[in-house]
Amino acid sequence: MEVLNKILIEFGIPRKIVRLIKLSLIETYSRVLVDRFPIRNGLKQGDALSPMLFNFALDYTIRRVRVNQDGLKLNGTHQLLAYANDINILGGSIHKLKENAEALVAATRKIGLELNADKTKYMVMSRDQNAGRIHSVRTDNSTFDRL
């Protein structure tokens, strides 16, 4: 929660609003049928604030990747594009794609987000017939399959 507070403050959200958001998220519980359990990390599913808070966290992470890594542009175009929780990572080669994916994974881990490798795919778009021969891209702990 402290990481999210810092992110919101960095985006210029007034501290009073940040405190109210924090109060609405601490000591929260969910119930599935009859069992009640505390939410210790993450955001509440179905909460009206959750998508907005997630977008702040993801935008913060993407900005960090762009600031900390050279070469995140390909022919003047950003190689990391995001909409909601869908992220497109571009690269002029499999090596560059892997580099960009590793940069994103490292940045998301720093704020407690995890990339779901099972839902992550990559696509090769090239005139080079040999460009798509690799069937998976492996980063430190994740493997991404080709579409």
Salt bridges, closest charged atoms under 4 A:
GLU2 OE2 - LYS22 NZ 2.83
GLU10 OE2 - ARG64 NH2 2.26
ASP47 OD2 - LYS44 NZ 3.25
ASP59 OD2 - ARG63 NE 2.75
GLU99 OE2 - HIS95 NE2 2.83
GLU99 OE1 - LYS96 NZ 3.03
ASP140 OD2 - ARG109 NH1 2.92
